[in-house]
Amino acid sequence: MEAIILLAGYGSRLDRQDLPHKALLPFGEETLLSRHLKCLQALNIRKTHLVLGYNAPALKTYVQDLNLDLPVYFIDNPVYRTTGNTLSMVMGLRHCQDETLILDGDVLYPPTALLDYAQKAPRSSFALVPADIDNAECAKVLLNPSGTIHAFITKRELTDAEKNGFGFGGEAIGFFVLQQEDVPRFVALYENNESTYEPVLWEIPFTEFARTTSLHPWNIPQEGCFEIDTQEDYSAALNHCQSH
């Protein structure tokens, strides 16, 4: 298995001028990024691709100073300020030849949640956590009657037709696996629709991908998964981490 961590973003909503990058938010003696990398090391990931943008030199130095037994490759995204994370993901996928685990760099999770998922979940699949169906911000997952993923809906509320016509799987928390043959298939979908997909979040092209590909949900039973976009998100994640 290979892995991609998406780290290009600026993190403007978090507004932590005291840190070189939001992936370096501290959790005890670790950071978000060191937690990701140590989980990947435990999984014996063959190659880890870090897609960088904002303050890339600081992240490169930080990772190299960790001295982990993990093959890490850096990919620079120079247009991260004007594009969505779909482009960063595709930049990573173009270097992958095996099944691939993709991680959003701003997600906190219990390590066992990621390890269990990577070892046991079907391919291709997305990790889901319980969510409020009326939360406009979260990446809501709609399910077909067969149980596969129908669509990802983010940054808006669901319509009545969507609520009545599909099952609700929860929120896509920000890590997922593509089986080996789906890696080049997704890259081809992106390249055939580059002008549409370059500026958007990955949820949008994956909704199109789900029309021709079986994407499976994987429910995370543990509490403690957080997407960290704001200081309030970080405070909630830190409080949970300290109390557990």
C-alpha positions in Angstrom: 0.0 0.0 0.0 1.0 3.6 -0.7 -0.2 6.7 1.1 -0.9 10.4 0.3 -1.3 13.1 2.9 -2.8 16.4 1.6 -0.9 19.2 3.3 -1.0 22.1 0.7 -3.6 24.3 2.3 -3.0 27.5 4.1 -5.5 27.0 7.0 -6.7 30.6 7.0 -9.8 29.9 9.2 -7.6 28.4 11.9 -5.5 31.6 12.0 -2.5 30.2 14.0 0.3 32.7 13.2 2.4 31.0 15.9 2.7 27.8 13.9 4.5 27.2 10.6 1.6 25.1 9.4 -1.7 23.8 10.7 -0.5 20.2 10.4 1.9 21.1 13.3 -0.9 21.7 15.8 0.3 20.0 19.0 -1.4 17.1 20.7 0.7 16.3 23.8 4.2 15.5 22.5 3.0 14.8 19.0 1.5 16.9 16.2 -1.2 16.1 13.7 1.5 15.3 11.1 3.7 13.2 13.4 0.5 11.2 14.4 -0.3 10.6 10.7 3.2 9.5 9.9 3.6 7.1 12.9 0.3 5.4 11.9 1.6 5.0 8.4 4.8 3.6 9.8 2.8 1.1 11.8 1.0 0.0 8.7 4.3 -0.6 6.8 3.3 1.7 4.0 5.6 1.2 1.0 5.7 4.9 0.0 4.2 8.0 1.5 3.7 11.1 -0.7 3.3 14.4 1.1 1.6 17.0 -1.1 2.9 20.4 0.1 2.1 24.0 -0.7 2.0 26.6 2.1 5.3 26.9 3.9 6.6 23.7 2.3 10.2 24.1 3.5 9.2 24.1 7.2 7.2 20.9 6.7 10.0 19.2 4.8 12.5 20.0 7.6 10.1 18.9 10.3 9.5 15.5 8.7 13.1 14.9 8.0 14.0 15.7 11.6 11.5 13.0 12.8 13.9 10.4 11.5 11.1 7.9 11.0 11.6 4.5 9.3 9.2 5.5 6.6 9.9 6.2 2.9 8.6 9.8 2.4 8.5 11.7 -0.9 7.6 15.4 -1.2 5.4 16.8 -4.0 5.1 20.6 -4.4 1.8 22.2 -5.4 2.7 25.8 -6.4 -0.9 26.7 -7.1 -2.5 25.6 -3.8 -3.9 29.1 -3.1 -6.2 29.0 -6.2 -7.1 25.4 -6.5 -9.0 22.8 -4.5 -7.6 19.7 -2.8 -8.6 17.5 -5.7 -5.6 18.8 -7.7 -3.3 18.0 -4.8 -4.7 14.5 -4.5 -4.3 13.8 -8.2 -0.7 15.1 -8.1 -0.1 12.4 -5.5 -2.0 9.7 -7.3 0.0 10.2 -10.4 3.0 8.8 -8.4 1.1 5.7 -7.1 1.1 2.3 -8.6 -0.5 0.3 -5.7 -3.7 0.6 -3.7 -3.5 4.0 -2.0 -4.6 5.4 1.3 -5.4 9.1 1.1 -5.4 11.3 4.3 -6.6 14.9 4.7 -3.8 16.5 6.7 -6.2 18.4 9.1 -8.0 15.4 10.6 -7.4 14.0 14.1 -8.5 10.4 14.8 -7.7 7.6 17.3 -4.8 5.7 15.7 -6.7 2.4 16.1 -9.5 3.9 13.9 -7.1 4.4 11.0 -5.2 1.1 11.6 -8.4 -1.0 11.7 -9.8 0.8 8.6 -6.6 0.4 6.5 -6.3 -3.3 7.4 -10.0 -4.4 7.3 -12.1 -2.1 5.1 -13.1 -3.1 1.6 -11.5 -1.4 -1.4 -12.4 1.2 -2.7 -14.0 2.8 0.4 -14.4 5.9 2.6 -14.3 6.1 6.4 -17.5 7.6 7.8 -18.4 8.9 11.3 -21.9 9.7 12.7 -23.1 13.2 11.7 -26.1 15.6 11.8 -27.9 15.1 8.5 -28.8 18.8 8.6 -25.2 20.1 9.0 -24.5 22.1 5.9 -20.7 22.1 6.4 -19.8 18.4 6.7 -19.2 16.0 3.9 -22.5 14.1 4.0 -22.6 10.7 2.3 -25.7 9.4 0.6 -26.1 5.6 0.1 -27.7 3.6 -2.6 -30.2 0.9 -1.7 -27.4 -1.6 -2.3 -25.3 0.1 0.5 -22.7 1.6 -1.8 -22.0 5.3 -1.9 -24.2 7.3 -4.2 -22.9 10.9 -3.6 -20.9 13.2 -1.3 -22.7 16.5 -0.4 -20.7 19.2 1.3 -21.1 23.0 2.0 -24.9 22.8 1.6 -28.0 21.2 3.1 -29.6 18.1 1.6 -32.7 18.5 -0.5 -35.9 16.7 0.4 -35.5 14.5 -2.6 -32.0 13.5 -1.4 -33.3 12.8 2.1 -36.2 10.7 0.9 -34.4 8.9 -2.0 -31.2 7.7 -0.4 -29.8 6.4 2.9 -27.6 8.6 5.0 -24.2 7.2 5.8 -22.8 9.9 8.0 -19.8 12.2 7.4 -16.7 11.3 5.3 -14.1 12.2 7.9 -11.1 12.5 5.6 -9.4 9.2 5.0 -10.1 6.7 2.2 -8.5 3.9 0.2 -8.6 3.4 -3.6 -7.9 -0.1 -4.9 -5.0 -0.4 -7.3 -7.1 -0.3 -10.5 -9.1 2.7 -9.4 -6.1 4.9 -9.0 -5.5 5.4 -12.8 -9.2 5.4 -13.4 -9.8 8.4 -11.1 -6.8 10.2 -12.5 -8.3 9.8 -16.0 -11.7 11.1 -14.8 -9.9 14.2 -13.5 -7.8 14.8 -16.6 -11.0 14.5 -18.8 -12.7 17.2 -16.7 -9.7 19.2 -15.4 -11.2 22.7 -15.7 -14.2 21.6 -13.7 -12.4 19.6 -11.0 -9.2 21.7 -10.5 -10.8 24.3 -8.2 -13.0 22.0 -6.1 -12.9 19.7 -3.1 -12.4 15.9 -3.8 -16.0 15.2 -2.8 -17.3 16.6 -6.1 -15.3 14.3 -8.5 -15.9 11.3 -6.3 -19.6 11.8 -6.7 -19.2 11.4 -10.4 -16.8 8.5 -9.9 -19.4 6.7 -7.8 -21.7 6.5 -10.9 -19.4 3.9 -12.5 -17.4 2.6 -9.5 -18.5 0.7 -6.3 -17.4 2.9 -3.4 -18.0 1.3 0.0 -18.8 3.0 3.3 -16.8 2.0 6.4 -18.2 3.2 9.7 -15.8 4.2 12.4 -17.2 3.2 15.8 -14.7 5.1 18.0 -15.3 8.6 19.1 -12.5 11.1 18.7 -12.5 11.9 14.9 -12.3 15.7 14.2 -11.8 17.7 11.1 -9.9 20.8 12.3 -10.7 24.0 10.4 -11.0 26.5 13.2 -9.6 27.2 16.6 -12.9 26.0 18.1 -12.4 22.7 16.3 -8.8 22.4 17.6 -10.0 23.1 21.2 -12.6 20.4 21.0 -10.1 17.9 19.5 -7.5 18.8 22.1 -9.9 18.5 25.0 -11.1 15.1 23.8 -7.5 13.9 23.2 -6.4 15.0 26.7 -9.4 13.3 28.4 -8.8 10.0 26.6 
